[in-house]
Amino acid sequence: MNSIFLRIYGGMCAALILVAVLGVLALHLLNQARGEQYRERLAHGTFSLMADNLQPMNEFERRRAVTMWERLLGIPLKLQTFADTDLDLGQRNRILRGQALVEQTGPHAARVYRLVSQKEQLVLTGEVLQISEQLARATIYLLADELVRYPVAEQPQRLAALKRDKGFGFDMHLVDLEQADMDEDQRRRVAEGDTVMALGKGGDSIRVFAGMVGTPWVLEIGPLYQMNPYPVEWLVLIAALGLSLIGLIVYLLVRQLERRLSGLESAATRIAQGSLETRVPARGADSVGRLAAAFNGMAEHLQRLLAIQRELVRAVSHELRTPVARLRFGLEMIASAATPAARDKYMDGMDNDIQDLDRLVDEMLTYARLEQGSPVLDFQRVDLDALVNQVIEELAPLRANVKVRRGLCLSAANCDDAWVEAEPRYLHRALQNLVGNAMRHAEGQVSISYQVGQQRCRIDVEDDGPGVPESAWERIFTPFLRLDDSRTRASGGHGLGLSIVRRIIHWHGGRALISKSKSLGGACFSLSWPRHQEK
């Protein structure tokens, strides 16, 4: 699948299917637990009443009571110890805590356990075939048998106490016959001692009415609600609705993402076809927005590198033409030289041309290496004062008519503490290029000064030459640029020295600037960078 939406949606579908399967299993377990609680709530009160009545009896009385209840209620009952049952430890602990344990043995049948005597480990067991109907009859019989032992006026209070103490899971109370919610036929049957079941108003519950012989009371039990398990269809419907809603939301979110990524793909294709000026909108601060910004940066860098490459090829071909032509001319003249002195003259000129070619190749290689990316810089403490003296000693003898001197030197403490953090080899090359450029254009003086502060440092190289027009200050550091008016081609050079200076100081986190010299009147080239470098 190539679509991001389909991938995300497919993964979500798989996750939802897994959740649905787990939900069905959980729903089944939940329904089992609810059914067990429902059956225990129905059986607890009735079996608690029987077990509590059996507790004070002796063995003979217990057997007689169980036999009588079994015949009257239609429920097989028996007394047995824990040893006679197949209950596990967890079930026994529940019974010992006074709970009625219900084991389902059929769709509507169950086996009920209730503790009679903890000391004797005696348990009352009943086989209930129709748990709702048989328990209702048993409850009515046991309650009636219990209530007749009390005066008529105290029977409602006794019934309330039984409900509270025995933990019946449904309502029950005594009402007058005329107040009972029954029709005339049902009232007649109840008055005759019959038991009547009536549907609730909603049709989802039943109420049981039984007449209390010899009293004006009618025992009302209920409403009794049927335990309805949660249907699996609900889970399926919820999953389908959730899947549809999530799919719609994901589609709306991913559609915009795919549109933006499609724009990136289209821009990359156009760049690959040669349209290097193509850019993409860098909207937002999200991942795609950052990717678009990085893409634009990459495109700009690629466009600049290709432009530099084209300019390099064009300039190199132009720069090579003159020395190669002079070499060809020198070879022709050597062949026709009449004297050794003339031959040596042409040989010296050819040697100068070869040195010029060597310098050109060296500058081209240096510039290309710096433009490809940040080199590995080994920042060290450099004594700026000693570096200035070294460059002066190296370059001053090359032009006897130009005097190279030190200007104003300021540092955080004094000139003996003029150290900075830099890459020694590259910083030496940058200062050497600036001084050499100033000497080519100076009339008679070049000044080198520096300032070292707590945070930043600065080197200024000034000359008394014709200077650089302010209109050219922004492009003076462009590769192969030589200004034919004020700084003529006759001064020599290949137009790469200042470009190398700018790139070196850039990798030091600084800037190369140009201005008009206030003291000498010519050009002033300045290098400014942080005194401390991050390593």
PADREN-406594 format. One record per residue (C-alpha): residue in one letter; x, y, z. Coordinates in steps of 0.05 Angstrom, whole numbers, padded with zeros to 5 digits, always signed. Example, Ala and Ser with C-alpha at 12.3 -4.5 7.8 and 13.67 -1.06 7.14 Angstrom:
<marvos>
A+00246-00090+00156S+00273-00021+00143
</marvos>
This chain:
<marvos>
M+00000+00000+00000N+00030+00066-00022S-00021+00111+00011I-00005+00136+00081F-00079+00138+00097L-00088+00065+00077R-00029+00044+00119I-00052+00081+00181Y-00124+00060+00171G-00104-00012+00159G-00064-00012+00223M-00122+00018+00261C-00170-00034+00232A-00124-00090+00254A-00120-00059+00323L-00196-00050+00327I-00208-00122+00305L-00161-00146+00360V-00197-00100+00410A-00264-00127+00385V-00242-00199+00396L-00217-00183+00465G-00281-00143+00477V-00325-00203+00459L-00286-00247+00507A-00290-00194+00561L-00365-00186+00548H-00374-00261+00555L-00337-00262+00621L-00375-00200+00644N-00442-00233+00628Q-00420-00296+00666A-00401-00254+00726R-00467-00215+00723G-00507-00279+00717E-00471-00309+00776Q-00483-00247+00818Y-00557-00246+00796R-00568-00319+00817E-00531-00309+00883R-00573-00248+00898L-00637-00288+00887A-00615-00348+00927H-00577-00315+00984G-00636-00292+01026T-00676-00356+01020F-00619-00404+01034S-00593-00360+01090L-00661-00364+01123M-00661-00440+01118A-00589-00446+01142D-00600-00400+01201N-00661-00440+01222L-00621-00505+01218Q-00562-00480+01258P-00591-00487+01329M-00623-00555+01314N-00593-00623+01329E-00579-00674+01275F-00647-00707+01278E-00685-00642+01275R-00643-00618+01218R-00657-00680+01176R-00732-00675+01190A-00733-00601+01172V-00694-00613+01108T-00741-00670+01088M-00803-00627+01101W-00775-00568+01062E-00755-00613+01005R-00827-00641+01000L-00861-00574+01006L-00815-00533+00962G-00800-00585+00909I-00725-00572+00916P-00678-00630+00930L-00640-00611+00993K-00586-00645+01033L-00536-00632+01088Q-00463-00650+01075T-00394-00632+01099F-00340-00598+01057A-00306-00666+01051D-00367-00693+01014T-00366-00637+00963D-00320-00624+00903L-00312-00550+00919D-00244-00517+00910L-00209-00474+00961G-00235-00408+00933Q-00307-00433+00934R-00301-00459+01005N-00273-00392+01028R-00333-00356+00997I-00381-00403+01034L-00343-00394+01100R-00351-00319+01092G-00427-00329+01094Q-00441-00323+01020A-00489-00366+00982L-00450-00402+00927V-00489-00416+00863E-00461-00464+00810Q-00499-00463+00745T-00515-00534+00722G-00562-00518+00664P-00595-00460+00627H-00643-00447+00686A-00616-00497+00737A-00565-00487+00792R-00535-00519+00853V-00536-00474+00914Y-00490-00480+00975R-00499-00445+01042L-00460-00454+01106V-00500-00482+01165S-00446-00493+01218Q-00374-00469+01210K-00352-00511+01269E-00380-00575+01238Q-00362-00554+01167L-00434-00569+01149V-00464-00542+01085L-00537-00540+01060T-00540-00559+00987G-00600-00549+00942E-00612-00572+00869V-00655-00516+00839L-00684-00535+00771Q-00722-00469+00758I-00683-00419+00799S-00733-00362+00793E-00798-00399+00804Q-00775-00450+00856L-00737-00398+00896A-00798-00353+00896R-00842-00409+00924A-00790-00427+00975T-00782-00355+00996I-00857-00346+01006Y-00863-00409+01046L-00804-00395+01091L-00824-00322+01103A-00895-00341+01119D-00871-00395+01167E-00826-00344+01200L-00877-00287+01205V-00934-00327+01235R-00893-00334+01299Y-00901-00259+01312P-00963-00216+01327V-00997-00187+01266A-00977-00116+01283E-00903-00135+01288Q-00900-00175+01224P-00881-00116+01177Q-00823-00097+01223R-00800-00169+01226L-00802-00175+01151A-00759-00112+01144A-00709-00142+01195L-00706-00207+01156K-00693-00171+01091R-00637-00131+01124D-00605-00188+01163K-00611-00245+01113G-00589-00204+01052F-00647-00215+01005G-00632-00189+00936F-00701-00162+00921D-00755-00119+00954M-00809-00150+00997H-00861-00120+01042L-00930-00131+01071V-00989-00092+01043D-01065-00093+01053L-01104-00134+01003E-01141-00073+00978Q-01076-00034+00968A-01041-00088+00928D-01033-00071+00854M-01076-00129+00827D-01140-00138+00789E-01203-00168+00821D-01190-00239+00799Q-01119-00237+00827R-01145-00208+00893R-01195-00264+00898R-01142-00317+00887V-01095-00285+00938A-01152-00281+00989E-01161-00356+00980G-01087-00368+00997D-01062-00375+00926T-00998-00346+00899V-01003-00296+00841M-00950-00271+00794A-00962-00204+00759L-00922-00170+00704G-00894-00101+00719K-00917-00040+00681G-00858-00042+00634G-00865-00116+00621D-00792-00127+00641S-00806-00150+00713I-00853-00193+00755R-00882-00186+00824V-00905-00244+00868F-00965-00237+00914A-00982-00287+00968G-01037-00284+01020M-01018-00291+01093V-01071-00337+01123G-01103-00310+01186T-01077-00239+01174P-01099-00179+01133W-01031-00178+01099V-01010-00195+01029L-00936-00212+01020E-00909-00175+00959I-00842-00196+00931G-00809-00156+00876P-00805-00128+00826L-00760-00184+00803Y-00720-00167+00740Q-00695-00217+00690M-00620-00216+00681N-00609-00195+00609P-00538-00206+00584Y-00505-00152+00543P-00514-00172+00470V-00452-00181+00426E-00487-00140+00372W-00478-00078+00415L-00403-00087+00414V-00403-00099+00339L-00445-00037+00328I-00401+00006+00373A-00338-00021+00338A-00367-00005+00269L-00388+00065+00289G-00321+00077+00322L-00283+00051+00262S-00322+00096+00215L-00313+00157+00258I-00238+00145+00268G-00230+00130+00194L-00262+00197+00176I-00219+00236+00225V-00155+00200+00203Y-00173+00212+00130L-00182+00287+00141L-00116+00291+00178V-00076+00248+00131R-00104+00279+00068Q-00071+00345+00085L-00007+00308+00103E-00007+00270+00037R-00019+00335-00001R+00041+00368+00031L+00085+00307+00020S+00061+00304-00052G+00085+00377-00059L+00154+00356-00033E+00156+00298-00082S+00137+00343-00140A+00189+00395-00121A+00243+00341-00115T+00224+00316-00185R+00229+00386-00214I+00297+00397-00181A+00321+00331-00209Q+00299+00355-00278G+00342+00417-00271S+00294+00469-00242L+00339+00488-00184E+00299+00549-00164T+00240+00505-00142R+00219+00514-00069V+00162+00487-00026P+00120+00526+00024A+00149+00515+00094R+00085+00523+00135G+00078+00502+00207A+00126+00477+00259D+00108+00404+00253S+00151+00349+00223V+00129+00363+00152G+00141+00437+00161R+00211+00424+00186L+00222+00375+00129A+00201+00429+00079A+00248+00479+00111A+00305+00429+00108F+00287+00413+00036N+00289+00487+00017G+00356+00494+00052M+00383+00434+00015A+00357+00462-00051E+00389+00529-00038H+00455+00497-00020L+00452+00453-00081Q+00436+00512-00126R+00493+00552-00096L+00542+00494-00103L+00523+00483-00176A+00528+00558-00189I+00597+00559-00157Q+00616+00498-00198R+00594+00532-00262E+00629+00596-00243L+00691+00557-00223V+00694+00522-00290R+00682+00587-00327A+00733+00626-00287V+00785+00572-00288S+00781+00566-00363H+00788+00641-00367E+00845+00644-00317L+00884+00588-00350R+00880+00619-00418T+00930+00675-00405P+00987+00635-00372V+00978+00579-00423A+00982+00629-00480R+01045+00659-00450L+01075+00589-00443R+01060+00575-00516F+01091+00641-00536G+01152+00627-00493L+01162+00559-00525E+01158+00591-00594M+01208+00644-00574I+01256+00594-00543A+01258+00558-00609S+01277+00622-00645A+01324+00650-00591A+01391+00669-00620T+01430+00676-00555P+01432+00639-00488A+01413+00703-00452A+01349+00709-00493R+01334+00635-00480D+01343+00644-00405K+01297+00705-00406Y+01242+00665-00438M+01254+00606-00391D+01247+00652-00330G+01181+00679-00358M+01155+00608-00369D+01176+00590-00297N+01135+00649-00271D+01076+00626-00312I+01081+00556-00282Q+01084+00585-00212D+01023+00626-00228L+00987+00562-00250D+01009+00528-00185R+00980+00584-00143L+00916+00582-00182V+00908+00507-00173D+00924+00514-00099E+00872+00568-00088M+00820+00529-00128L+00831+00466-00086T+00829+00505-00021Y+00765+00541-00041A+00731+00477-00066R+00749+00441-00001L+00720+00497+00042E+00657+00503+00001Q+00641+00428+00005G+00626+00433+00079S+00655+00446+00147P+00725+00416+00151V+00751+00382+00214L+00775+00442+00255D+00824+00431+00311F+00813+00494+00353Q+00874+00513+00394R+00899+00573+00432V+00933+00619+00382D+00977+00678+00402L+00948+00732+00358D+01008+00777+00370A+01057+00724+00347L+01013+00707+00287V+01014+00780+00263N+01090+00782+00270Q+01097+00717+00231V+01054+00741+00173I+01092+00807+00170E+01159+00770+00168E+01134+00724+00112L+01103+00776+00066A+01141+00842+00079P+01201+00822+00035L+01157+00807-00026R+01147+00881-00042A+01203+00926-00021N+01164+00989-00038V+01107+00972+00010K+01118+00979+00085V+01078+00929+00128R+01072+00952+00200R+01034+00936+00263G+00977+00982+00281L+00940+00990+00347C+00939+00925+00387L+00889+00919+00444S+00873+00859+00487A+00833+00843+00550A+00896+00853+00591N+00956+00870+00548C+00990+00848+00484D+01023+00791+00521D+00954+00761+00534A+00927+00765+00462W+00907+00692+00455V+00846+00668+00417E+00816+00600+00402A+00822+00584+00328E+00847+00533+00277P+00920+00556+00270R+00931+00535+00198Y+00866+00565+00170L+00871+00629+00211H+00942+00638+00186R+00918+00628+00114A+00861+00679+00123L+00907+00732+00151Q+00960+00717+00098N+00908+00726+00042L+00884+00792+00071V+00954+00820+00078G+00975+00796+00010N+00913+00827-00022A+00928+00893+00014M+01001+00893-00009R+00980+00884-00082H+00936+00946-00079A+00974+00990-00031E+01013+01052-00052G+01064+01046+00003Q+01034+01024+00070V+00996+00966+00100S+00974+00965+00173I+00954+00904+00215S+00919+00915+00281Y+00876+00873+00327Q+00829+00878+00387V+00818+00820+00436G+00760+00827+00484Q+00730+00781+00536Q+00681+00750+00486R+00702+00769+00415C+00765+00787+00377R+00778+00827+00313I+00834+00836+00263D+00838+00897+00216V+00882+00899+00154E+00886+00969+00122D+00922+00997+00061D+00932+01064+00028G+00910+01041-00041P+00852+01065-00083G+00802+01028-00038V+00738+00992-00058P+00674+01029-00080E+00620+01022-00028S+00573+00994-00082A+00620+00934-00088W+00627+00919-00014E+00572+00865-00015R+00604+00827-00073I+00678+00836-00061F+00681+00767-00029T+00649+00733-00090P+00695+00681-00122F+00737+00705-00182L+00712+00776-00174R+00764+00830-00190L+00745+00902-00195D+00775+00929-00259D+00769+01003-00240S+00798+01014-00171R+00835+00948-00159T+00859+00931-00229R+00874+00865-00260A+00945+00887-00267S+00953+00878-00192G+00951+00803-00202G+00913+00750-00163H+00858+00704-00184G+00798+00730-00145L+00795+00671-00097G+00834+00697-00037L+00778+00738-00006S+00728+00682-00018I+00774+00635+00020V+00779+00685+00077R+00704+00692+00083R+00694+00616+00084I+00749+00606+00137I+00721+00659+00184H+00651+00631+00173W+00673+00563+00200H+00700+00601+00260G+00631+00629+00273G+00650+00699+00251R+00644+00749+00194A+00689+00783+00143L+00674+00857+00132I+00701+00913+00089S+00700+00988+00101K+00741+01050+00085S+00805+01058+00124K+00803+01120+00168S+00878+01124+00179L+00906+01105+00111G+00848+01123+00065G+00845+01057+00026A+00807+00993+00042C+00800+00963+00111F+00785+00888+00115S+00762+00863+00183L+00755+00793+00212S+00710+00786+00274W+00696+00720+00310P+00684+00692+00381R+00746+00688+00424H+00722+00621+00454Q+00701+00565+00407E+00653+00509+00424K+00689+00443+00418
</marvos>
